Amino acid sequence: MLPENLKTNETGTVGLPIRIVVLSIVGFIGFCAILSALSSAPEPPESMYATSNISTLSLNSGGTGSNITFQINVLDRQNRGVAEANVIVWSPDRKKACSGVTDSNGNVIITVSDPELPPGKAEGYISIKAMRSGYIDLDEAYFVKVKRS
């Protein structure tokens, strides 16, 4: 229940409709500014992944004197090849690196010369890093398994 003096006092309601209109317009302008800022924001980078024509390979018992050549396919989420992606491959002992750039289909052929396993290990992994602007860098430490035969 309102006190009697508030029921007869109309000073708070004078100009109220115009205040509502002005605040609505200011709120609408702010909302439009937020929407335009969101629509002009840059797109987030896409993800990519890589596949190889081999998944496991064997080295001779000495571990040296051989070359490993394999094809790497760099693909996006829709399984389309990522062209001009920089691909870096490290040998299992991480002492040698080879690189290449993918073609228009996302394929690159890499040759790792005289790969060696880490000291005291019977197996290791070739790691890969693929980079392209507009995509999230792919960094895979366990790309291809290498074992001693």
C-alpha positions as CSV (number, residue, x, y, z in Angstrom):
1,M,0.0,0.0,0.0
2,L,1.4,3.4,-1.0
3,P,1.4,6.3,1.3
4,E,-1.1,9.0,0.3
5,N,1.5,11.6,-0.5
6,L,3.0,9.3,-3.2
7,K,-0.3,8.7,-4.9
8,T,-0.8,12.4,-5.5
9,N,2.8,13.3,-6.3
10,E,3.3,13.1,-10.1
11,T,6.7,14.7,-10.3
12,G,8.5,11.3,-10.9
13,T,6.3,10.5,-13.9
14,V,6.7,13.8,-15.7
15,G,8.9,13.1,-18.8
16,L,8.9,9.4,-18.2
17,P,7.7,8.4,-21.8
18,I,10.5,10.5,-23.4
19,R,13.0,8.9,-21.1
20,I,11.9,5.4,-22.1
21,V,12.1,6.3,-25.8
22,V,15.6,7.8,-25.4
23,L,16.9,4.9,-23.4
24,S,15.4,2.4,-25.9
25,I,17.2,4.2,-28.8
26,V,20.5,4.3,-26.9
27,G,20.1,0.6,-26.2
28,F,19.3,-0.2,-29.8
29,I,22.4,1.7,-31.0
30,G,24.6,-0.2,-28.5
31,F,23.1,-3.5,-29.6
32,C,23.8,-2.6,-33.3
33,A,27.4,-1.7,-32.4
34,I,27.9,-5.1,-30.7
35,L,26.5,-7.0,-33.6
36,S,28.7,-5.1,-36.1
37,A,31.8,-5.8,-34.0
38,L,30.9,-9.5,-33.9
39,S,30.3,-9.8,-37.6
40,S,33.6,-8.1,-38.5
41,A,35.6,-10.3,-36.3
42,P,38.2,-12.5,-38.1
43,E,37.3,-16.2,-38.6
44,P,39.0,-18.7,-36.3
45,P,41.7,-20.8,-37.9
46,E,40.7,-24.2,-39.3
47,S,42.1,-27.5,-38.1
48,M,44.1,-29.9,-40.3
49,Y,45.5,-33.4,-40.0
50,A,48.1,-35.5,-41.7
51,T,48.2,-39.1,-42.9
52,S,51.0,-41.2,-44.3
53,N,51.2,-44.1,-46.7
54,I,53.1,-46.1,-44.0
55,S,52.3,-46.4,-40.3
56,T,55.2,-48.7,-39.1
57,L,58.6,-49.4,-40.6
58,S,61.6,-51.5,-39.7
59,L,65.2,-50.5,-39.7
60,N,68.0,-53.0,-40.2
61,S,69.7,-54.2,-37.0
62,G,72.5,-51.6,-37.3
63,G,69.9,-48.8,-37.6
64,T,71.8,-46.9,-40.3
65,G,72.5,-47.0,-44.0
66,S,69.0,-46.7,-45.2
67,N,66.7,-44.0,-46.3
68,I,63.0,-43.7,-45.5
69,T,60.8,-42.2,-48.2
70,F,57.1,-41.7,-47.6
71,Q,54.2,-39.6,-48.8
72,I,52.4,-37.3,-46.4
73,N,48.9,-36.0,-47.1
74,V,47.8,-32.9,-45.2
75,L,44.0,-32.5,-45.1
76,D,41.5,-30.1,-43.7
77,R,38.2,-31.0,-41.9
78,Q,36.4,-31.7,-45.2
79,N,39.2,-34.0,-46.3
80,R,40.4,-31.6,-48.9
81,G,44.2,-31.2,-49.5
82,V,45.8,-28.2,-47.9
83,A,48.1,-26.6,-50.5
84,E,51.3,-24.9,-49.7
85,A,51.6,-26.2,-46.1
86,N,55.1,-26.4,-44.7
87,V,55.8,-29.9,-43.4
88,I,58.7,-30.7,-41.1
89,V,59.6,-34.3,-40.2
90,W,62.1,-35.3,-37.5
91,S,63.9,-38.6,-37.3
92,P,63.2,-40.9,-34.3
93,D,66.4,-39.6,-32.5
94,R,65.3,-36.0,-33.2
95,K,68.8,-35.2,-34.6
96,K,67.7,-34.9,-38.3
97,A,64.9,-32.9,-39.8
98,C,63.6,-32.9,-43.4
99,S,61.0,-30.5,-44.8
100,G,58.8,-30.0,-47.8
101,V,55.8,-28.0,-49.1
102,T,52.6,-29.7,-50.1
103,D,51.3,-29.5,-53.6
104,S,47.8,-28.4,-54.7
105,N,46.4,-31.8,-53.5
106,G,48.0,-31.5,-50.1
107,N,50.7,-34.2,-50.8
108,V,54.4,-34.0,-50.2
109,I,57.1,-36.7,-50.4
110,I,59.7,-36.6,-47.7
111,T,62.9,-38.6,-47.5
112,V,64.7,-39.1,-44.1
113,S,68.2,-40.2,-44.8
114,D,70.0,-42.6,-42.4
115,P,67.4,-42.4,-39.5
116,E,68.6,-43.6,-36.1
117,L,66.7,-44.7,-33.1
118,P,67.2,-43.1,-29.8
119,P,70.2,-44.6,-27.9
120,G,69.3,-47.7,-26.0
121,K,65.8,-48.0,-27.6
122,A,64.4,-50.7,-29.9
123,E,61.7,-48.4,-31.3
124,G,61.0,-44.8,-31.8
125,Y,58.7,-42.4,-33.6
126,I,59.0,-40.0,-36.5
127,S,57.4,-36.7,-35.6
128,I,55.8,-34.2,-37.9
129,K,54.8,-30.5,-37.8
130,A,52.6,-28.9,-40.5
131,M,52.0,-25.2,-40.7
132,R,49.9,-23.0,-43.0
133,S,48.4,-19.6,-42.4
134,G,44.7,-19.8,-41.7
135,Y,45.1,-23.2,-40.1
136,I,46.0,-24.4,-36.6
137,D,49.5,-25.9,-36.6
138,L,49.6,-29.7,-36.6
139,D,52.2,-31.1,-34.2
140,E,52.3,-34.9,-33.9
141,A,55.1,-36.5,-31.9
142,Y,54.0,-40.1,-32.7
143,F,53.4,-39.9,-36.5
144,V,55.1,-43.1,-37.8
145,K,56.5,-45.9,-35.6
146,V,60.0,-47.1,-36.4
147,K,61.4,-50.3,-34.9
148,R,64.6,-52.2,-35.2
149,S,64.3,-55.5,-37.0
